């Protein structure tokens, strides 16, 4: 079988070609979904951590500031501060003034001593900025200064804010001042208005409390210690102008030493630029946003009393570092998903291989069947027409089934043709049999049979040999046409058992088929000059029981014209010929025996009758009264019978005659003749 030049692909391979991309895509989708879920979960966890840190830092800053606010508010609304401020603003002096001042200073000292590390100083001012009294923390020692300092803080922004605020309101400002060593120290100045002792609506001064900014910075740095990654994270405190008030990435000592605070509103680095953009676009209570590789979170500090408030805490963290372990886990999940996909592909492949194995075996079996059938039929090129392209077991199976169906159709057509031919042959044989059955003459039977065989089947020549009585020779009994006449004149015969077709048939009683007289080796062909065109010969025995009485010899001018499977049809015809010949012989023999018996009976009857005549003395003739018997029949002129007679026979031998004459004027009828014959038979 010719194979297609197309590339062969199995059903399993074609299924896998469609399954593999799908499984890989699904595996990748699952892996990516898992990766994103892990990263999202980790990001949510990191955001929650940011929120906790910001809440902690905000709480610490709020606690630190709230203590100062409470202290300065308590002093400002107290009777001592209001009494002293009223007296100072009114220019009252004397013992009462000194008592009030000392009383207030004692309160200042109490506040300072209560938090020696938290406050730098506490003072009372009038509206013109004169510091009337103060307590200053000098290297841990609280020093009271009752000496007025006129207009010392006249331009202090905290004073200006407080004297315009409502009673009980605390405002604060961020600023720097030189300490005793002349170093600029950043601090927070809390201010609360002091009202007139007799009028709550009249503000006569302010209480100020200075707190080192380092306390707030320490709160930010302390909160930053909660971060899971140290130096990769930044916690910043930013005011409403974008100034960085505290930065966990900067050394506290540098800030305390008076270094200029960075300003994210005028960023000098890419990160500061990202922070500035982030703060401008996020004004809610708490926000988290991924900016490039940084995860930024921010929240407002609850206090709003400051001049540059609200403050915001900003937490900046390198997401690639913070989520590094998550990325590794995500990668593991992605790889595991791909590996799982590969395992699923291998499993599907194994299942398909096992499930489709019967299909492959069936395809191979059908193809082998098609190969065997096409090879046996000699129509390989016709039955192996396979279009180029990819092939699989189903395609091969369908093509093999198609080839088998073509083969079966061809075989069916051949079989139908063969059946038609054999049916026709049987019909011809039956017709010949019917036509010869009624014949009795052997010569006529042979003549009719041979003629019909040649004419109906289209053979070149046909003839019949009959074995002689001693079984020595097969004598040509009839041969068709002019050639046959010449052969009969020559007395053509073949020795029974000789090395010839007729000799073998008459000796073995079996049909002999010679489809090619030019290449026959097992069966020698007797070349006859009168039948030189013979190329194929078939001889069929004429059998009666187990006795071969002759042979039917059929010859054709075409080689390979005889089919061994048709021998039965022609043998049936030969058997009919043999039976007809046998029956004709029997009939002839029977007729001969009957004639012999009849002749013998007549002879015996004549002898017996002659003896009887002599012994009895019978006369030659007898007459009945009124009747005249004559041997000859007499008829009248009008055609009526006037006298009639009937022979008297015994066993076919004529021994006498019974005659009758009609009365004058009458005549005999046919019935009278029948009666007379009956009487004659009875007499015999």
C-alpha positions in Angstrom: 0.0 0.0 0.0 1.3 3.4 -0.9 1.6 5.8 2.0 0.8 9.5 1.9 3.6 11.9 1.8 1.8 13.9 4.5 3.0 14.0 8.1 1.3 11.4 10.2 0.0 12.5 13.6 -1.9 10.3 16.0 -5.2 11.2 17.5 -3.4 11.4 20.9 -0.8 13.9 19.4 -3.6 16.0 17.9 -5.5 16.0 21.2 -2.3 16.8 23.1 -1.6 19.7 20.6 -4.8 21.3 21.8 -4.7 20.2 25.4 -1.1 21.3 26.1 -1.6 25.0 25.3 -4.9 25.0 27.3 -3.3 23.3 30.3 -0.3 25.5 30.2 -2.4 28.6 29.9 -4.7 27.5 32.7 -1.6 26.6 34.8 -0.1 30.0 34.1 -3.5 31.7 34.9 -3.7 29.7 38.2 -0.1 30.4 39.0 -0.4 34.1 38.1 -3.7 34.3 40.1 -2.0 32.6 43.0 1.0 34.9 42.6 -1.3 38.0 42.6 -3.3 36.6 45.5 -0.2 36.1 47.5 1.2 39.5 46.6 -2.2 41.1 47.3 -2.4 39.3 50.6 1.1 40.3 51.5 0.4 43.9 50.4 -2.7 44.0 52.5 -0.6 42.6 55.4 2.0 45.2 54.8 -0.6 48.0 54.5 -2.0 46.8 57.8 1.5 46.9 59.3 1.9 50.4 58.0 -1.4 51.4 59.5 -0.4 49.9 62.9 2.9 51.7 62.8 1.3 55.0 61.8 -1.3 54.6 64.5 1.4 53.9 67.0 3.5 56.8 66.0 0.5 59.1 65.8 -0.5 58.0 69.3 3.0 58.6 70.7 3.2 62.1 69.1 -0.3 62.9 70.2 0.5 61.8 73.7 3.7 63.8 73.8 1.9 66.9 72.5 -1.2 66.4 74.5 0.8 66.5 77.8 2.2 69.9 76.9 -1.2 71.1 75.8 -2.8 70.0 79.0 -0.1 71.6 81.1 -0.1 75.0 79.3 -3.9 75.0 79.2 -4.3 74.3 82.9 -1.9 77.1 83.8 -3.5 79.5 81.4 -7.0 79.1 82.7 -5.8 79.1 86.3 -6.6 81.9 88.8 -2.9 82.6 89.5 -2.1 83.2 85.8 -5.2 85.4 85.3 -4.5 87.4 88.5 -0.9 88.0 87.7 -1.6 88.8 84.0 -4.3 91.3 85.0 -2.0 93.0 87.5 0.9 93.1 85.1 -1.2 94.5 82.2 -2.6 97.1 84.5 0.8 98.2 85.8 0.0 97.3 89.4 3.1 96.8 91.6 3.7 96.2 95.2 3.5 93.3 97.6 0.3 91.9 96.1 2.0 91.9 92.7 5.0 90.1 94.1 2.9 87.6 95.9 0.9 86.9 92.7 4.2 86.5 90.7 5.8 84.2 93.2 2.6 82.2 93.3 2.7 81.8 89.5 6.4 81.0 89.5 5.8 78.2 91.9 3.3 76.8 89.6 5.8 77.1 86.7 8.4 75.3 88.8 5.9 72.5 89.7 5.2 71.9 86.0 8.9 72.0 85.1 9.9 69.7 87.9 7.1 67.2 87.0 8.6 66.7 83.5 12.2 67.8 83.7 13.2 66.1 80.5 10.2 67.2 78.5 10.1 71.0 78.9 12.7 73.7 78.1 10.9 76.5 79.8 7.5 78.0 80.8 6.7 81.8 80.8 3.9 84.4 81.0 3.8 87.3 78.6 1.6 90.3 78.2 0.1 91.3 74.9 3.1 93.5 74.0 5.5 90.5 74.2 7.0 91.4 77.6 8.1 88.3 79.5 7.2 89.0 83.1 8.4 85.8 84.7 9.7 82.4 83.5 11.2 79.2 84.6 14.0 77.9 82.3 15.5 74.4 82.3 19.3 74.8 82.2 21.0 71.4 81.9 18.3 69.7 84.0 18.1 72.6 86.6 15.0 74.7 86.7 15.8 78.3 87.1 13.1 80.9 87.9 13.5 84.3 86.5 11.1 86.9 87.9 12.7 89.8 86.1 10.6 91.3 83.4 12.0 91.3 79.9 10.1 94.1 78.0 9.0 93.3 74.5 11.3 90.3 74.3 8.8 88.2 72.3 6.8 91.0 70.7 7.0 89.4 67.3 6.7 85.8 68.4 4.2 84.1 66.1 3.0 81.9 68.9 2.1 85.0 70.9 0.3 86.5 68.0 -1.7 83.3 67.5 -2.6 82.8 71.1 -3.8 86.4 71.9 -6.3 86.1 69.1 -7.5 82.6 70.1 -10.4 81.7 72.4 -9.9 81.1 76.0 -8.7 77.6 76.7 -7.3 77.2 73.2 -3.7 76.1 72.8 -1.7 76.8 69.7 1.9 75.9 69.0 4.6 76.7 66.5 7.7 75.1 65.4 10.9 77.2 65.7 14.5 77.1 66.7 16.3 79.0 69.4 19.9 79.2 70.7 20.6 77.3 73.8 23.1 78.4 76.5 25.9 77.1 74.4 24.7 79.2 71.4 23.5 76.2 69.4 20.2 76.4 67.5 17.8 73.9 68.9 14.5 73.1 67.3 11.6 73.3 69.6 7.8 73.4 69.8 6.3 76.4 71.5 2.8 75.9 73.0 0.8 79.1 73.7 -2.5 79.6 75.5 -4.3 82.9 76.0 -4.7 84.3 79.5 -7.9 86.3 80.1 -8.6 89.2 82.5 -9.5 88.0 85.9 -12.8 89.9 85.7 -13.6 89.4 82.0 -13.2 86.1 80.1 -13.5 87.9 76.9 -10.5 90.1 77.5 -7.1 88.5 76.7 -4.3 90.2 78.6 -1.5 87.8 78.0 -0.4 84.3 77.3 1.3 81.3 78.8 4.1 79.7 76.7 5.6 76.3 77.1 8.7 75.3 75.1 9.1 71.6 74.3 12.2 70.2 72.5 11.4 68.9 69.0 13.6 65.9 69.8 10.8 64.5 71.9 8.6 64.3 68.7 11.5 63.0 66.7 12.1 60.3 69.3 8.5 59.3 69.0 8.8 59.0 65.2 12.1 57.1 65.5 10.6 54.9 68.2 7.7 54.1 66.1 10.0 53.3 63.2 11.6 50.6 65.3 8.4 48.6 64.8 9.2 48.4 61.1 10.1 44.8 59.9 12.9 46.1 57.7 15.1 48.8 59.3 17.1 51.0 57.0 15.0 50.2 54.0 12.0 52.1 55.5 11.4 55.7 56.3 8.9 57.3 58.7 8.4 61.0 58.2 6.4 63.7 60.0 5.4 66.4 57.5 3.5 69.6 58.2 0.9 71.2 56.0 3.5 73.1 54.0 5.4 69.9 53.0 8.2 70.5 55.5 9.7 67.3 56.9 9.5 67.8 60.7 11.0 64.4 61.5 12.6 61.7 59.4 13.6 58.3 60.8 16.4 58.1 58.2 18.1 61.2 59.6 20.2 61.2 62.8 18.4 62.9 65.7 21.6 64.5 66.8 21.9 66.3 63.5 18.4 67.8 63.8 19.0 68.7 67.4 22.2 70.3 66.3 20.2 72.6 64.1 20.6 71.2 60.7 18.1 72.5 58.2 15.1 70.2 57.9 14.4 68.9 54.4 11.4 70.1 52.5 9.4 67.6 50.4 7.7 70.5 48.7 11.1 71.2 47.0 12.4 67.6 46.7 16.0 66.9 46.1 15.7 63.2 45.4 13.5 60.9 43.4 12.0 59.5 46.6 11.2 63.0 47.9 9.6 63.8 44.6 7.4 60.7 44.8 6.5 61.6 48.4 5.6 65.1 47.4 3.3 63.8 44.6 1.8 61.3 46.9 1.0 63.8 49.6 -0.6 66.3 47.1 -2.9 63.6 45.8 -4.0 61.9 49.0 -5.8 64.0 51.7 -7.9 61.3 53.4 -7.4 60.1 56.9 -5.4 57.0 55.9 -4.1 56.1 52.5 -1.7 53.6 51.0 -0.3 53.7 47.5 2.3 51.9 45.4 4.6 54.3 43.7 7.1 52.6 41.6 9.1 50.3 43.9 7.9 52.2 47.0 4.9 51.5 49.1 3.7 54.7 50.8 1.2 55.1 53.6 0.1 58.3 55.3 -2.2 59.4 58.1 -3.0 62.7 59.8 -1.9 63.4 63.4 -5.1 64.1 65.4 -4.1 67.5 66.7 -5.0 70.5 64.7 -3.8 73.3 67.1 -0.5 74.1 65.4 0.1 76.9 63.0 1.5 74.5 60.4 -1.0 71.7 61.0 -2.4 69.3 60.1 0.7 67.2 60.4 0.9 63.9 58.6 2.9 60.8 59.3 4.3 59.2 56.1 5.7 55.7 56.0 7.8 54.9 52.9 9.0 51.3 52.3 10.9 49.6 49.5 8.2 47.2 48.3 10.7 45.0 46.5 12.6 44.4 49.7 9.5 44.3 52.0 7.8 41.8 49.6 11.0 40.0 48.7 10.0 36.8 50.5 6.6 37.1 49.0 8.1 37.4 45.6 10.0 34.2 46.2 6.9 32.5 47.5 5.0 33.8 44.5 7.7 32.5 42.2 7.5 29.1 43.9 3.7 29.1 43.4 4.0 30.0 39.8 6.7 27.3 39.2 4.6 24.8 41.1 1.6 25.6 39.0 3.6 25.1 35.8 5.0 21.9 37.2 1.5 20.8 38.1 0.4 21.6 34.6 3.2 19.5 33.1 2.2 16.6 35.4 -1.4 17.0 34.3 -0.2 17.0 30.7 1.8 13.8 31.3 -1.2 12.2 33.0 -3.6 13.1 30.2 -1.1 11.8 27.7 -0.8 8.5 29.6 -4.6 8.2 29.9 -5.1 9.0 26.2 -2.4 6.5 25.2 -4.1 3.8 27.1 -7.6 4.8 26.0 -6.8 5.2 22.3 -4.7 2.1 22.1 -7.7 0.0 20.8 -8.3 2.6 18.2 -4.7 2.4 17.0 -4.9 -1.4 17.0 -8.2 -1.3 15.1 -6.7 1.2 12.6 -3.7 -1.0 12.1 -5.8 -4.1 11.6 -8.1 -2.4 9.1 -5.1 -1.0 7.2 -3.5 -4.4 7.1 -6.7 -5.9 5.9 -6.9 -3.2 3.2 -3.2 -3.9 2.3 -3.9 -7.6 2.0 -7.0 -7.1 0.0 -5.6 -4.5 -2.3 -2.4 -6.6 -2.8 -4.5 -9.6 -3.5 -6.7 -7.8 -6.0 -3.8 -6.2 -7.8 -5.4 -2.7 -7.6 -3.1 -1.1 -5.1 -2.8 2.2 -6.9 -6.5 2.4 -7.1 -7.3 1.5 -3.6 -4.5 3.5 -1.9 -5.4 7.0 -2.9 -4.7 9.0 0.2 -4.6 12.7 0.2 -1.6 14.5 1.5 -1.9 16.1 4.9 -1.8 15.2 8.6 -3.1 11.8 9.3 -4.1 10.1 12.5 -5.6 6.8 13.6 -9.1 7.9 12.9 -8.1 9.3 9.5 -6.1 6.1 8.7 -9.0 4.0 9.9 -11.5 5.9 7.8 -9.3 5.8 4.8 -8.7 2.1 5.3 -12.4 1.5 5.7 -12.9 3.6 2.5 -10.3 1.5 0.7 -12.0 -1.7 2.0 -15.4 -0.4 0.9 -13.9 0.3 -2.6 -12.4 -3.1 -2.6 -15.7 -4.7 -1.5 -17.6 -2.7 -4.1 -15.1 -3.8 -6.8 -15.4 -7.4 -5.6 -19.2 -7.0 -5.4 -19.2 -5.8 -9.0 -17.0 -8.6 -10.0 -19.1 -11.0 -8.1 -22.2 -9.7 -9.7 -20.6 -10.0 -13.1 -19.5 -13.5 -12.2 -22.9 -14.4 -10.9 -24.6 -13.0 -14.0 -22.1 -15.0 -16.2 -22.7 -18.2 -14.2 -26.4 -17.6 -14.2 -26.3 -17.2 -17.9 -24.2 -20.3 -18.2 -26.6 -22.2 -16.1 -29.5 -20.9 -18.2 -27.7 -21.9 -21.3 -26.9 -25.3 -19.9 -30.6 -25.7 -18.8 -31.7 -24.6 -22.3 -29.4 -27.1 -23.9 -30.6 -29.8 -21.5 -34.3 -29.0 -22.3 -33.6 -29.1 -26.0 -31.7 -32.3 -26.0 -34.0 -34.1 -23.5 -36.7 -34.8 -26.0 -34.2 -36.2 -28.6 -33.7 -39.9 -29.0 -31.2 -40.1 -31.8 -27.7 -40.0 -30.6 -26.5 -38.3 -33.7 -29.1 -35.6 -33.3 -28.3 -35.1 -29.6 -24.6 -34.7 -30.2 -25.2 -32.4 -33.2 -27.6 -30.1 -31.2 -25.5 -30.1 -28.1 -22.2 -29.2 -29.8 -23.9 -26.5 -31.9 -25.6 -24.9 -28.9 -22.4 -24.9 -26.9 -20.4 -23.1 -29.5 -23.1 -20.6 -30.4 -24.3 -19.8 -26.9 -20.9 -19.7 -25.2 -18.9 -18.3 -28.2 -16.3 -21.1 -28.2 -14.1 -21.9 -31.2 -14.8 -25.6 -31.5 -16.5 -28.4 -29.6 -16.6 -32.2 -30.2 -17.6 -35.4 -28.4 -15.5 -38.5 -28.0 -17.2 -41.9 -27.1 -15.2 -44.7 -25.6 -15.5 -47.9 -27.6 -17.0 -51.0 -26.2 -13.7 -52.5 -25.0 -12.5 -49.1 -23.5 -9.4 -48.9 -25.6 -10.0 -45.8 -27.6 -12.0 -42.6 -27.4 -13.4 -42.3 -30.8 -14.5 -39.0 -32.2 -18.3 -39.3 -32.5 -19.2 -35.8 -33.5 -17.2 -32.7 -34.3 -18.6 -29.3 -35.3 -18.3 -27.7 -38.7 -16.2 -28.5 -41.7 -13.2 -29.2 -39.6 -15.3 -31.7 -37.6 -16.4 -33.4 -40.8 -12.8 -33.8 -41.9 -11.8 -35.2 -38.6 -14.7 -37.7 -38.7 -13.7 -38.8 -42.2 -10.2 -39.4 -40.9 -11.7 -41.6 -38.1 -10.0 -39.5 -35.5 -9.6 -41.2 -32.1 -7.4 -40.9 -29.0 -6.0 -43.7 -26.9 -7.6 -43.9 -23.5 -5.0 -42.9 -20.9 -2.6 -41.4 -23.4 -0.7 -38.2 -22.7 -3.3 -35.9 -24.0 -6.3 -34.0 -22.7 -8.8 -36.5 -24.0 -6.7 -39.5 -23.0 -6.4 -38.2 -19.4 -10.1 -37.3 -19.1 -11.3 -40.7 -20.4 -8.8 -42.5 -18.1 -9.4 -40.6 -14.9 -13.0 -39.5 -15.3 -12.1 -36.0 -14.0 -12.3 -32.7 -15.9 -9.0 -31.4 -17.4 -8.5 -27.7 -17.9 -5.8 -26.3 -20.1 -6.0 -22.5 -20.2 -2.8 -21.9 -22.3 -1.8 -24.5 -24.8 1.5 -22.6 -25.5 2.8 -22.8 -21.9 1.3 -26.0 -20.5 3.8 -28.3 -18.8 1.7 -30.7 -16.7 -0.8 -31.5 -19.4 0.5 -32.0 -22.9 -1.6 -30.6 -25.7 -2.0 -32.6 -28.8 -1.7 -30.1 -31.6 -4.1 -30.8 -34.4 -3.3 -29.0 -37.8 -7.0 -28.6 -38.4 -7.5 -26.8 -35.1 -4.4 -24.7 -35.2 -6.1 -21.6 -33.5 -6.8 -23.4 -30.3 -5.3 -21.5 -27.3 -7.3 -23.1 -24.5 -9.0 -26.4 -24.1 -11.3 -28.0 -21.5 -12.4 -31.6 -21.5 -15.2 -32.9 -19.4 -15.9 -36.6 -18.8 -19.3 -38.1 -19.9 -20.2 -40.2 -16.8 -22.8 -42.7 -16.2 -22.4 -43.6 -12.6 -18.7 -44.2 -12.2 -18.3 -45.3 -15.8 -16.7 -42.9 -18.3 -18.5 -43.3 -21.6 -16.7 -40.5 -23.4 -15.6 -36.8 -23.2 -16.9 -33.4 -24.2 -14.1 -31.4 -25.6 -14.4 -27.6 -25.8 -11.7 -25.4 -27.4 -11.2 -21.6 -27.5 -9.0 -19.2 -29.4 -8.4 -17.1 -26.3 -6.0 -18.1 -23.5 -7.2 -18.2 -19.9 -10.8 -18.1 -21.0 -11.9 -21.0 -18.8 -12.5 -20.6 -15.1 -12.0 -23.6 -12.8 -15.1 -22.4 -10.8 -17.2 -22.8 -14.0 -16.2 -26.5 -14.5 -19.3 -27.5 -12.5 -21.6 -25.7 -14.9 -20.0 -27.4 -17.9 -19.8 -30.7 -16.1 -23.5 -30.4 -15.5 -24.0 -29.9 -19.3 -21.7 -32.9 -20.0 -23.7 -35.0 -17.5 -26.9 -34.1 -19.4 -25.2 -35.1 -22.7 -24.0 -38.4 -21.1 -27.5 -39.1 -19.8 -29.1 -38.2 -23.1 -26.7 -40.5 -25.0 -27.2 -43.2 -22.5 -31.0 -42.9 -22.7 -30.8 -42.8 -26.5 -28.7 -46.0 -26.4 -31.2 -47.6 -24.0 -34.1 -46.6 -26.2 -32.5 -47.9 -29.3 -31.7 -51.2 -27.6 -35.2 -51.4 -26.2 -36.7 -50.8 -29.7 -34.4 -53.5 -31.1 -35.4 -56.0 -28.5 -39.1 -55.2 -28.9 -38.8 -55.7 -32.7 -37.0 -59.0 -32.1 -39.6 -60.2 -29.7 -42.5 -59.1 -31.9 -41.0 -60.9 -34.9 -40.5 -64.0 -32.8 -44.1 -63.9 -31.5 -45.5 -63.6 -35.1 -43.4 -66.5 -36.2 -44.6 -68.6 -33.3 -48.2 -67.5 -33.8 -48.1 -68.4 -37.5 -46.7 -71.8 -36.7 -49.3 -72.4 -34.1 -52.2 -71.3 -36.3 -51.0 -73.4 -39.2 -50.8 -76.4 -36.9 -54.3 -75.6 -35.6 -55.8 -75.3 -39.1 -54.3 -78.7 -40.0 -55.4 -80.3 -36.8 -59.0 -78.9 -36.7 -59.5 -78.9 -40.4 -60.7 -75.3 -40.7 -61.9 -74.0 -44.1 -60.3 -71.0 -45.7 -63.4 -68.8 -45.4 -66.9 -68.8 -43.7 -70.1 -67.1 -44.6 -72.9 -66.0 -42.3 -76.6 -66.3 -43.3 -77.7 -63.3 -45.5 -74.1 -62.0 -45.5 -71.6 -62.2 -48.2 -67.9 -61.9 -47.1 -65.4 -60.4 -49.5 -61.7 -59.6 -48.8 -61.9 -56.3 -50.6 -63.8 -53.3 -49.2 -66.7 -52.2 -51.5 -68.0 -48.6 -51.5 -71.0 -47.1 -53.3 -70.8 -44.3 -55.7 -72.2 -41.8 -53.1 -69.3 -42.6 -50.7 -71.2 -44.9 -48.3 -69.7 -48.2 -47.1 -71.7 -51.1 -48.6 -69.2 -53.8 -47.4 -66.5 -53.8 -44.9 -63.9 -56.2 -43.4 -61.6 -56.4 -40.3 -58.4 -58.4 -40.1 -58.1 -61.1 -37.5 -54.6 -61.0 -35.9 -53.0 -62.9 -33.1 -49.8 -61.4 -31.6 -49.4 -59.3 -34.7 -49.8 -62.3 -37.1 -52.7 -62.0 -39.6 -54.6 -65.3 -39.6 -57.9 -64.3 -41.3 -60.4 -61.6 -42.1 -63.9 -60.8 -40.8 -66.1 -59.3 -43.7 -69.7 -57.9 -43.7 -72.1 -56.6 -46.4 -75.0 -54.3 -45.9 -78.5 -55.2 -47.1 -79.5 -53.8 -50.4 -80.3 -50.2 -50.2 -78.4 -49.8 -46.9 -74.9 -48.8 -46.1 -72.5 -49.2 -43.2 -71.5 -46.3 -40.9 -68.3 -45.6 -39.1 -69.8 -47.0 -35.9 -70.6 -50.2 -37.8 -66.9 -50.4 -38.8 -65.8 -49.9 -35.2 -68.2 -52.7 -34.0 -66.9 -55.0 -36.7 -63.3 -54.4 -35.6 -64.2 -55.1 -32.0 -65.8 -58.3 -33.1 -62.7 -59.3 -35.0 -60.5 -58.6 -32.0 -62.9 -60.7 -29.8 -62.7 -63.5 -32.4 -58.9 -63.4 -32.3 
